[in-house]
Amino acid sequence: MVMAIGLSQYNVAIFHTVNHAFFKALLFLGAGAVIHSFSDQQDVRKMGGLIKFLPLTYSVMLVGTLSLLATPFLTGFYSKDLIIELAYGTYSFSRMYAFILGSITAGLTAFYSFRLISLVFLVSPNGNKQSYLNSHESSSAAIIPLIILSLFSIFFGYLFSDMFVGMGSDFFGNSLFIHPNNITLVEAEYSLSIWIKLLPSILSLIGASSALILYLKTPEIILSLTETSIGKKLYTLFNSKYYFDVIYNNYIFSNGFKFGYSISKLIDRGVIELVGPFGLSNSIYKLAKDISKLDSGVITTYALYITIGFIFFLFVLFSYLILDQNINESIRLIIILSFSIFALGFGQTKNLKFRSLDKN
């Protein structure tokens, strides 16, 4: 789908999205049916031989797998192979690179898909006895959607390919615009060699056959690969998913969590709280509390306030004489207020000191 968009073949991308929805939903629902019927087991290495217990589920999953592999005349074939052919039909280096990667991916997809079919349904049983005794087909609530999806995975591509991607089809009208330089459907349909068209199918056949042979006929080959030191390292590498989880958890997520914790403590709960609503309300509360302490009920304190107010009044009245006339009005006001606050604080300190001496 993404490769089709990169090729500017938007109608083909939409067609493959619709096709992909059917067989991929079929495979996921089939996987859920297998897990539910086999004691909620999700490790395919602990299954095997379920074709005798779940024949209908096996049949529909096989249909979905073959459609995923773009088997000729199934739904996936009409869009997946077309995308790969369109990549080749542009005759440019980047598109040729996409064609090569798409063809190789088709083979790998066939390998892992039939590996799943082999390990779950075809190889010798590897699960516990009780799981097999309790194994059963799903209820009609799952079987009916499986059958419907399998029918769409078989016939939808053939029935609707001309509507979505047919030559001269006007289904999308003006909703999609493809630049004339990117219209390569004619080259993909008529100018490519038959071997170029068959290459994805050949690689898919090779991949599917390799999986069946390795897991059904000669499983000892796979086992022998893990007996050598290089085989063990490769198995560990693949089984650890290329250590992506280790890299993410130890080097990316852990540092991200530490950084997020620092942001939470220093910024969210630090700076923002100090200058935000909490800090503002707390500062106002402290200021109001300090101002309330000025109301002491002592007449000498009130006399001090009157004296300071009178001094402040005189300072404001004669500020033009005391201060330089070139000083800005705002600066002059700041100086006056600073002097008044200093005088008020000094006077309050002296008042508290006198009251302490009186008590002693």
N, C-alpha and C positions, 0 to 999 in steps of 0.2 A: 504493500500500500504506500509506504513512504517512498520507495524507489519509483513508483509510478508518478507520484507527485513531483519528485525530483526530475523526472523526464518530461514534466509538463503535460502528462497524459491524465488529466483530471477526471475525465469520464471513465477511464479504465480503473483509476484508483477507487472511485465510488462503486463501480461494478464489483471489484474485488472485495471491497468492504462488505457489501451485501452478501456475496458468496461466502466470504470468510465467516460471516456471522452464523451461517447455517452449520457448516461442518465443525467449526470450533465449538459452538454451543453444544453440538451433538457429542463431541469428545468430552467436554467438561461434565455434561450431565451424565454421560456414560461412566466417567470416572467416579462421580458421586454415587451412582448406583452400585458400582463394584465395592466401593469403600463401605457403603451402608450394609450391603449384603454379606460382607466378609468381616464382621465383628469390628467395624471401624478401623481396620488395618490400612495404613497408608504407605507402607514400605513394600514396593513391588518385589523386592528380593525375598519377601516372606509369603509370597503368593504362588501362583503356578497351577496349571491344570484346571482352571475355572471354566474352560470351554464346556465341560460336561455338566457343570452346575448352573452356568449362566449362558446358555446358548443364544438367547435372543439379544442379551446385552453384548455378547461377543460379535454378533452379526452386525448390529448397528454401529458399534465402534469400529469394526473393520470397514464399513462403508465410509464413515467419517475419516478414517486414516487414509483410505484410497483417494478420497476427494481432496484431502489435504496435500497428498502427494501429486496432485494434478494428473491423476490417471485419465487417459483419453476418454472423452465423452461423459465424464463426471463433472460436477459443477465447478470444482476448483480449476479444472483444465482450461476452461474458457477465459479465465482472467489471469491466472498465474503464468501460464506459458506465454500468453500475449504480452505481458509486462516484460518478460525476459527477451522476447523477440523484438519488442519496440526499443529496448536498450541497444540491441545489436544494430537495428535498422537506422540509427542516427549516424553511424559511421564516424564517430569521434572517439578520442582516446578515453575520456572520462566515462562516456556511455559504454564503451567496450569493457572498461574495468568493471562497471556495474553489471554487465552481462556475465562476465566471468564469475564474479562473486555470487550473483543470483543463481547461476548454474551449479556452483559448488554447494551453495546453501540448500538447493533442492535435493542433492544427494545426501547431505547430512540430515536433513529433515526426514527423508525416507528411512535412514538408518535408525535414528532415535525413536521414530514412530513405530517401526516394526520391532524394535527392541522392547518397547512397552507391551505390544501385543504378545510377543514371545514370552516375556517374563510373567505376565499376568495370566494368560490363557493357555499357552501351548507347552511350556516346559513341565517337568515333573513337579508334583506338589511340594512346596517348601514350607507351608503353614502348619499350624497345629490342627489336630484332628477335629476338635470341637468347632473350629471356625468353618471347616468344610461341612460338618453335619448340620450346622445352622445356616449355611449359605442357601439363598433362595433368590428368585427373580424379584425385582421391585414391584410395587403396587402399580395399578393402572395410572395413578397420578404421575408416575415417572415414565412408564412404558409408552403411553400414548404420545407425549411430547417427543420421546426418542424416535418413534416410528415416523412422526410428522417431519422431524428434522432430517431423518435419513432420506425421506422422499425428496425433500428440498435439496439435499446434498447430492442427489442423483440427477434430478431433472431441471432444477432452476436455471443452471447455467446454459443449458441447451435451449430452453424455452425463451429466455430473456436476453441472450447475448446480442441478438440483432437490435434489440431496442436500446440497450445501453451503449454498445460499442460497434454496432453495425455500420457498414460503409454508407455514409450519407444519412445516418439516423438523425432526426431532429427532435429526439426525446427531451434533451436538456434545453433546447432553444437558445435563448440569449443568456441563460443563467450561468453558463460556463463560457469563458473565452480562452481559446488556445491560439497562440500566435502561429501564423502560417508557417514559420520556420520550424515549428515543433510538431507539425502534423506529419507523422511518419507511418501512419497506418498502412498506406499503400505499399511502402517498402517492406514493412514487416510481413504483410500478407503475401506479396507476390514476387519479391526480388531475393528472398533469402534461400539459401541452399536447404535441401531437405534434411541434411545432417545437422545444420544449425538449429532447425526447428525441433529435431528429435533429441538433441544433446541433453536438455533438462530431463526428458523422460528416460533417456538411457542412464544418466547418473542416478535418477531416482530408483530405477530398477536395480542398478548395482548396489546402491545403499540398502534397499530393502532385502535383497538377496544376501548381502553380507551379514546383516543382522540375523536373518533366519538361520544361516549356516553356522555362524559363530555361537549362537545361543541354543540352537536345537541340535545340530549335528556334531559340532566340535567345540563344546564349551571348555575343553581342556586347554585350548589355545589361549583363551582369555585368562584362565587360571595360571597358566605357565608364564604369562606376561608379568604377573605380580610377584614371581619368585626371584627375579633378578633384582639387583640393587637399583638399577635405572627404572625398572618396571614399578618397584615399590614407590620410588620418588614421583614418578608420573602419576601413579594411582593416588598417592597422597595429594598431589597438586590438583588433580581433577576432582577428587572427592572433597577437597577443601574449597572448591569453587574458586580456584586460582588465588586463594587467600584474600579475596576481596572483603569478606566479613572481618577478618583479622585486621586488615588495613583500615577499614572503616571504623571498627570499634576502638582500636588502640591509638590511631593517629588522627582521625577526623572527628568522630563522635565525641571521644573523651575531651579533646581540646575544645570542641564546640560547646560541650556542657560546661567546662570550666569558664570559657569566655562568657557564656550566657549567665552563669552564676555571678561572675564579676559585674556584669552589666546590671543584674538584678539587685545586687547588694550596693554597688557604688552609685549607679545612676537612678534606677527605679526607686529603690528604698533609701538612697542617699541624697543625691543632689535634688532630684525631683521632689522628694518629701520635704527637704529643707527650704526650697524656694517655692514649692507648690502650695496646695491648700493646707496641708498639715503644718508646714513651716510658717505660713502666713497666719493661720489661726492661733498657733502656739505663740508666735511673737506678739500678736495683739493681746492674747490672754496675759502674757507676762507683763506687757506694758501697762495694761489696765490694772493688774495686780500691784505693780510698783506705784502707779499713780494713786491708787486707793490708799497706799500707806502714807501718802502726804496728808491725808485727813486724820491727823493725830488727836485733835481736840485740845491741844495745848495752845494757849494764847500767844506764847512767845514764838511758836512756829508760824502762826498766822501773821504776827508782826514781822517776822522775817520775810514771809511771802510778799507782804505789802512793801517792805523796803526794797526787795529785789525787783518787784514790779515797777517801783518808782525809779530805780536805777536804770532799768530797761527803757522806761519812757524817756528819761533824760538822754540816754545813749542814742535812742532813735531820733530824738529832737535835735541833738547837736552832732549827729553823725556826719553831716555835710562839713562840719568844721573840724571834726576829729580825723576823719578818713580822707584819703586823697580823692579829689573830684574825678580823677580819670578812671577810678575803679568802676567796673561794671555794676549796674544796679543789683543784679543777682548775686554777685560776689559780696557786695556790701551787705545784703540781707543775710547771706550765709554767715558772715562774720558776726553780725549782730546776734543772730540766733545762737551761734556757738558760744559767744560770750555769756549770753543769758543762761544757757544750759549749764555752763561751767559754774556760773555764780549760784544757780539754783542747787547744783550738786554739792558745791562747797558749803553753802549755807545749811543744807540738810544734814551734811556730815557733822558740822559743828553743833547743830541742834541735837542730834542723836548723842553726841559725845557729852554735851551738857546734861541731857536727861539721864545718861548713865551715871554721871558723877553725883547727881541729885539722889538717885536711888541708893548709891553706896553710902 
